């Protein structure tokens, strides 16, 4: 279900539709594929990213909207659903136009071509035929439909063919429809050998094209009268009744086995698919015609990532990928050698990813694992991936006899299986694993180390903590902008330990003194701070709010921002994705500006800056794991922490806020009607400026 009503309750501000706002974000991503200053293979990657994003949109968001529209008396929800569906169709048509008319022709000019059967040379056809016989045909099992051969189960987002056959089968009967399921183990993009290609060119064949060229060979004695590839997207939001299960891990494990066969949401076919076939498929999957997407190209552009990985830059021509960027080590703030614990006792350290390396986080945990004085390690895990050096280190710490507690969020969407596997491996070696709190996802990012140290009064225990706006995932740390923060401050580390204690014991505790946690105090504290800025504006004092988040859909926080705008506070919101607050409405949001930055890296850090007067004591800056959404504030374990050191606070402002407010290359401005306008196409890019700054260091 959607998180928010259609209007903020007190101010009656008409809010923008969340799902349409998500589609608008994907339009901004698609616009990257049209930029001449973006290397061509990266432009293709943006096209692919849009497909991946839309898959999740249909699997989760559209599925929720569809469920809402099916409820009794859901007239408004039904109208919203129709509008969302129309927007999605329009976006997908634009995406394929960019793919067919812009990106692929431009790549062809540099010798990178996807060739279909008609375009292949005789030598290429012979090679493809041998490839089909050797690598593809042995894995295909065509199923002719009749009463004894019902329509086979079609997994979510799997590649399939439907064919209409002429003639009679081996038993003299006229079954006319056959289904060919394509195994996921087969690569979707095949690079043709250089000896089959014109000199200096790289040619590729899509698996769909290979099967299409040899489809008739799967039905000897029959004629293939018509056919189409097709793909079904299903509702994939994994839900279990947490109040009615004894073991959440086992319940989710069972749910994973049926997730691929949830309710059908979308049907994709090629635009040449005959009406009789797509109508048959719609009936089979119980879908209305509005759920049909007839696309002008491959039904799954996500797989074009394989081409990006296989293609080589031409020896004499433009570079087709972004130049490699190597994150910098954080200079004198952390030693490359020696103990990180020694350094952290001198003061807090802040890391700005991906401009600065994630490696210090790994080294921090590695030192804790290897240090005999470290007694305990506690960590939250949300998205760490199927392979993780951090998880391997936790396993090693447990084997070495340290007390290891890991909060594994089993319901991290689409990472459930990987997290379940890690939880089972950790439990197998003796780590204490908990799965958060029933009804709440644990989204806070915490790593706490407890160490025995000497002091003039004898041995004592000292704690060290790492907090982050992003996941403990070294791969995404090179692709997402995030802030990591190390501290040995007694108050901060005591609060972190209290959070772990509460998650494990479920005991009612006093709110932490230094850290703000959801669902307990974070939202209320933000409302109080925003109201404080509003009061300053009414009193004629400097009043300023700058927030950088990924989504803004919480009605209470929107209401607080609108009230501050009406009081005269200057408000800038840097919202990467969905934003339901319409700026620029006279008398309501005229003092609010909303911009979105879409560049090389995915903007992911959450930063909150507030000023309510002249002095340094009248400003606050928080870093957070939480977006401003209802689910983050009320149905997740989230964390925000203050940056109290003035120099460090200024550094965050200078690196994470000011460049984005002055970006005239990658930034878009939200209009009151929900549409976005690009601020510029040249000038200053915040991300490029930061890469240059850290590269110079």
N, C-alpha and C positions, 0 to 999 in steps of 0.2 A: 504494500500500500504506500501511497505517497506520504512524505513526512509532514507536510504542512497544509493548512487550509488555503483557500484562494485569496485570503486577505488577512493582514495583520489585525488581530481582534480589536485593539483599542483605537487605532488610527484609521481603520478601514482603508488602508492603502491597497490598491489592487496590485497584487504580487504577480510577477512574471511566472509563467509555467515552467516547472523544473525540467521536465523532459524536453521541452523545446529549447530550453537553455543549454542542455547537454548537447543537443544536435547543433546548436549554434557554435559551441566549442569545437565540434568536429569540422564545421565549415572553416573555422580558423586554422585548424590543422591542415585541411585540404588546401587552403590557400598557400601553404608553404610549398606545395608541389608545383605552383605556378611561378615561383620566384626565380628569376634568372640568376640571382646571386647564390642560390642553393645548388650544390653539385647534383648532377642528374640522377645518380643512383640513390642519393639521399632524397630527392624528390619522389622517386619511386617508393622509397621507404615510408614517406609520409602518406602516400596513397594506401599502402598496406596497413599503416597504423590506424587509419580511418576505418578500414574493414574490421580490424581487431576490436576497435572501440565499439563499432556498431554491433558486432556479435554480442558483446557483453550488454550493450544497451537493450537489445531484443531479449536476451536471456533473462535479464533481471528487471530493468526499468519498464520496458514495454509490457512485459508479462504482468507486472504489478498494475500498470494502467489498464490492461485488459481485464484483470480481475475486478478492479474497481468499477469498470464500465458494465460488467455483468451483474452487479448488485441491483436489487430492486430499487426503482426510483432514482437511478443514477444518470439522470439526464445530462447534467453538467459534465460528469465523468465521461459519458459517451461522446459528447461534443469535443471534449479535450482529446479523446482517443482518436477521433477522426482527424482532427487538426494535426496531432502528432504523427499519425500514419502518413498524411499528405506531405508533411515536412520531411519525413524519412525517405519517402519515395523520391522527392525532389533532390535531396542531398545525394542519394545513391546514383541518380541519373547524372548529376554533376560530376561525381567521382569517376564514373566510367568515361564521361566525356574528357576529363582531364587525362585519364589513363590512355585512352585511344587517340586523342587528337593532339596532346601536348607531350606527355612524358615518353611514350614509346617511339613516336616519330623522331624525337630529339635524340634518344639513345641510338636509333637506327643510323642517324647521321654519323655516329662514332663507331659504327660497326657492331653494335650490340642489338641483335634481333631475336624476336620470338617468331619462329617460322611454323606455319601450319602445313598440313599435308600438301596442299596445292602449291605452296611456295617452296617446298623442299626440292633440292636437286635430285637427280636419279640416284646419285651416290648416298645422299642423306636418307632417301626413302629405303634403300637397301639396308643401311645401318639400323634405321628405326625398326624395320621389319625383323631383323635379327634380334634386336633388343627386346621387342615385344615377345617374341617366341621364347627367349631365354629368361627374361626377368619379370615379365608381366603376366603373360597368359597362364603360367602354372598356378598363379594365385587367384585367378578369377573363377567364380562359380556362378554362371548365369542361372537365374531361377525363372522358369516359365510358369506363369500364374494359371492355376485351375483350382477346383475345389480341394484337391489334395496338396496343392502348393500355394498356400495363402501368401499374401503380400508379406515379404520378410520384414523383420524388425529393422528400422533405419535409425542409426544412432545420431545423436546431436552433432550437427556440423560435419557429418561424414559425406564423402564424395560418392555419388551413385549415378547410374545411367538407367533410363527407362527407354524401352524400344517397342515399337509396334511391328509385328511380324506378319508376313504373308505366307501362304502355303500351309501345309499340314505338318504336325509334329511326327515323331517316330512311330506314334501309335495311331496315326491317321486322323487326329483330331485338330481342330482349328483354334487352339489357344493363341491369342493374338498379342498378349502383353508379356514382356520379360523384364526383369530387373537385374542389373549387374551392380553388385556392391564392390567398391574399390578398396582394398585393404589399406589401412593407415600406414603400414610399414613401407609402402612404395613412395619414393620421392616424387613430388609433384612437378618438379622442374628438372629436365635432363639436359646437360650440356653436350652438344654434338662434338665429335672429335675434330681437332683442328684440320686434319687432312680432308675432311668433308666440307670445309667452309672456305669461302673465298679468302685469299691472303689478307691477313690483318683484321679479319672479322671474327666475331664470336656469335655463334648461333645456338639457340636453345629451343627445345620442344617441350611443351606442357604435356603432362601425363594424360590429360583429357584429350588432347589432340592425337596422341599415340593410340589410345584406346579407340577413339572415334574412327581413325583410319583403318582399324582392323576389327571393328565391331562385328561385321558380317561373318568373320571367321569363327566367331563364337557360336554361330547358329547355322551350321552346315545343312544344306537342303532347304533352308528358309530364306526369304528375302527380308531385309530390314527396310521397311517402308518409311519409317520416321523414327526419330529418337531425340533425346535431349539429356544432357547432364542435369542433375538436380541436387539440391541440398536443403535440409530442413534444420531450422534453428528451434530449439526447445527451451522451455522454462527450466532453468538450471540453478535456481536459488535453492540451495540445500536446506530444508527445514525439518527440524525434529521438535517434538513436544518435550522441551527440557524438564517440564514439571512432571512428566510421566515416564522418565527413563531412569534406570538405576546407574547406567554407565554411559556417559555421553560419548566417549570414544568409540565404544562398540556400536552405539546407535548410528553415529555418523559413518562408521565403516560400512554398515549395512546400507545406509542411504547412498553412498558412493556407487554401489553396484547398480542402482536404478536411476541415478541422475541423468545418464545419457539417453534415457527414454521417457523424459517428462513430457508434459503437454506441448504439442506443436504450437509454435508462435508465428513462424515465418517460413515461406517456401520460396526458394530461389531456383529459377530455371533460366536457360539462355533465351534470348529474344526470338530465336527461330523455332522454339518449341511449339509444335502444333497445339491448337486450342483443345483438341480432344484429349491430349496427354496431360496438359496442365490442369484441366478440369478433373480428370481422373485422380490426379495427385491431390488436388484440393479436397476432393471428397474422401480420399483415403485418410488424410490427416485432419479431417473435420475443420477445415479452415475456410473463412470467407474469401471472396475474390480480392478484398483489400489487403490480405496477407500475402498476395502473390507479388514477387519482384522478378520481372523479366529483364535480365541484365545483358548488356551489350559486351560480352566478354566472358572470361572465366568466372564461375560462380563463387570463387573464393580467392580474392586478391591477396589475402594474408600470405598465401603460399609463395607470392612473388619475392618474399624475403630470401627464399632459396636462391633465386637468380642473383640477388645482390651479393650473397656470399660467394657464389661461383664465378661471377664476372671479374675480369681483370681490367685494371686501368690500361687504356691503349698506350703503347710505348711512346708515341708521338701525338700528343693531344692533351686536352684538358684533364685535370684530376676530377674523377667522377664521384669521389667520396670526400667527406669532411677530413681535413688534415688531422692526423692523430693528435690527441691532447693528453699529455701526461700530467696528472695532478701533482702539485708541488708539495714537498714536505713542509710542515709548519715552522720553518726557520728556527730561530732561537727559542721558540716557545716550548718545544719538546725536543729532547735529545734523540739523535739517531742511535747513540750507544748510551749505556748506563741505565739506571733504574728510572722508570716513569713514576714510580711511587715517590722517589726523592724529589722529582720535579714538581709533582702535584702538591706536595707539602708546602711549596713556595707560593702557590697561588693557582687559581682556576685557569683552564685553557679552553679556548673555543676553536672549533674547526668548521670551515665553510666548504662543504662538498658541492660539486665534484671538483672545484677549483683547488681545494686542498685534499690530500690523500686520505682515504679511509684506513690505510695501513696502520696508523697509530692505534686505532680501536682494536685491531687484531693483535697488535703487539702488546697492548694493555692486558688483554685476556691471556695471551700466551705467557707473559711474565707472571701473571697471577697463577696460572696452571703450574709453572715450573718452580715458583718460589715456595720453599718449604715453610715459610712463615705465614703464607696465606692459608687461612683455615676454611673459609666459606666463600662461595660464589653464587649469586642469585641473578637471574636474568629473565626478561620477558622475550617471547618469540612470537612474531606475527607473520611476517613473510621473510623467510630466510632462504628458500629455494631447496631443490632436491639434493644439491651438493653444497656443503657449507663448511668452510674451515672453522668457523666459530662453533658450530655444533660438534665438529670433531674434537675441538679443544675442550668443550664441556664433557664429552665422553672421556677424554684423557684425564681431566681433573677428577672425575668420579673414580676412575681406576686407581688414581694416586691416593685415594682416601680422603679427599677434601669433601666438605659438605656442599653439595650442589643442589640448588633448588631452581627449577625452570618452570615458568608459567608459559605454557604452550597454548596459544589460541587456536583451538581446533576448528573454529568456524570462520577463519580468514578465507573469504570467498575465493574459490578456485585454487586455494593452497591447502585445502583440508587434507588431502591424501598425503602430501609431503610432510605436513605437520604431525599427522597421526603416526607416520613412519618414524619420525624423529622422536616422538614421545615414547614409542615402544622401545626404541633402541636405548634411550636414556634410562628408562625404567629397568631394562634388562641388565644394566651394569650397576644399578643401585642408586641412581639419582632420584631425588624427590621431585615428581612431576605433578603439577596441578593444572587444571584446565580453566582457570579463571572462576567466574561467578555465574551461576545459572541466570540466564536472561540478559547478560551483559558480555559484550566482547571486550577482551583486554587489548587495547590499542596503544597504551602507553609504552614508551621505549625506555627501558631501565636496565642497567648492568651495575651491580653492586658487589664490591670485593671487601672482605673483612680480613685484616692482617694483624698478626701479633707483632708488636714493636716494643723496643726498649725505651725507657724514660727514666729520669732521675729517681722516680719513686718505684721503679720496677717495671716489669712487663705490663703492657696495656693493649687493648684492642683498638685498632683504628680502621675506619671505613673510607673507601674511595668509590666514587660513582661516575658513571657515564650516562648522560641523558641525551635524547636525540629527537629531532622532529621527524626522522625517517626510519626506515626498517634496518635491521641488522643483516644487510645483504650487500656484500662487496661488489656484486655486479651492478645492481641498481644505483649504488653509491657513486658510480662513474657516469650515470645517466640522469640522475635526479639532483636538483638543488635541495640541500638540506643543511641543517646546523647540528653539529655535535658538541657536547659540552662536558668537560671533565671537572670534577671538584673533589676536594678532600675536606670541605667545610663541614664542621661537626653538625650544624643545624640541617643542612641540605641532605647529608648522608643519613642522619637520623630519620628524617622524613621519608627518604627512599626506603629505608628498612621497615618503617611503619607500614608503608604501602604493601610491601611484600607480606608482612605479617597479617594484614587485614585480608588480602586476597586468599591466603592459605587458611586462616582460622575462621574467617567470616565474622570476626568479633567487631562489635561497635566500638569505634575509637574516636577520640577527639580529632578534628581536622588537623592536618599537618600545619606547622607554623610557617613554613617557607614555600612549600609547593602547593599549587592549586590542583585539585583533583575533581574529575567528573566521575559519577553523577552528583557529587555531594556539594561542592562549593564553586566550581569553575564558572558555571553560567551566572550564578548570583553575583560573584565577584566582578565579572565583566560588566554586568548591568550596573553595579554600583560605580565602577570606574567611569563608564560612559556617562552616567548621570552626573558625576563629579565634573567632567569636562563640560557638560551642558550648563551646569551652574556657573562655571567660570565664564562661559560665553555670555550668559545673561548679565553677569557682573562687569562685563567689558574687559575681562582678562584674556590673555592669549589662550585659545582653546583649539586643540588640534588632535585628530585621530588619524593614524595610518595603520591599516591592517592588511597583511599579506596572507592569504589563505587559498585553499583549493576550491572551496564551495561555500556559498552563503545562502542557506535556506531556513534557518531557525527563525520563527516568527517573533519570538521575544527579543532576540538580539537585533533583528531588523527594526522592530518597534523602538528599541533604545536608540539606535542610530538615527532614525527619523526624528525622534524627539530632540536629539543633540543638534541635528541639522536645523530644525525649526528654531532652536535657541541661538543659532548663529555660529556653531562650531564648524571649522573647516575639516572636511572628512575626505580622505582618499582611500579607496579600497582597491587592492590589487588581487583580483579573484581569477584564478586560472580557468576554472570550469563553470559549473552552474551557479548563477546568481539570480535570485528572485527579487532583489531590490531594484526597482526602476529609478535611476538617478534623474536629476534635472526637472522634477515636477515642482512647479511653482508653489511655494507655501508648504511643501512637504519635504522634498529631497533636493531642493535647489542648491544646497551647499555640499552635496555629495557627488563625487566623481568616481566612476568605476572603470578600471582598465584591466585588460588581460594581456599577458605576455606569452607568446608562443614562439620558441626559438629552438636552438639545437638541443638543449636539455629540457627535461620535464620539470616545470616549476612545482616544488613540493614543500618548501619550508613554510612554516606558519609563524608569523611574527605580529605582535600587537604593540603598538606605540601610542601612548596617550600623554598629552600635556594640558595642564589646567592652571598655568601661571607662568611667572617669569623665571623662577629659580630652578636649579637642577633638582631640588627636592620636590618640585611640583611636576614631575614627569615620571613615567613608568614604561618599562619595556619588558615584555614577556616573550619567551619562546614556547612553543606548544606542539603536542602531537595531534591536536584536535582541530578539525575544521568546524565552521560555525553552522552545523546541521543539528537537527533535533536528535538524531540518533547518537551523534558524538557527545552531546551535552547530557543526555538523559539515559542512554542505553549502552554506554561504553565506559570502560575504565580508561580515562584520559588524564593527561598531565600538562600543566603549564608551569613554568618556573621563571622567576624574575632575573634579569641581569642588573645587578646593583652597582657593579664597578663602573664609574663614569666613562673611563677610557674604553672598556669593552663594549659598553652600551653605544658609545659613539661609533665604534667600529661596525657594529651590526647596522646602525642607521646608514653609515656611509657605504657599506657593501651590499646590504640586502634590501634597502628601501629607496634611498636617493637615486641610484642608477635606474631603477625600474620606473620611478616617477618621471624620469627625464628620457626614457627610451623613446626614440622616434623611428625605430627600424622594425622592431618585433612586437610593438604594442598596438592594442586595439582599444577603442573607447566604446563603452556600452551606452546606447541611447535609451530614452525612456520607453520606446516601443519594443525593447528586447533585442533589437538588432545591434550589430557591432560595426563600427567603422574603423578602418586601419588609420592609425595616426600618421604613419609615413612609411616609405619604402627604402629610404636611405637615412643617413645621419647616424645617430648613436644607437648601438645595440648594447643593452645592459650586460648580457651574457658575454659578448665578444670583448667588451671593455674589461670585464672581470677576468676573462682568460688572459688578456694581455697584461693586466696588473699582476696576476700571480705568476705568469710565465716570466715576467721581468724579475720577480723576487727570486 
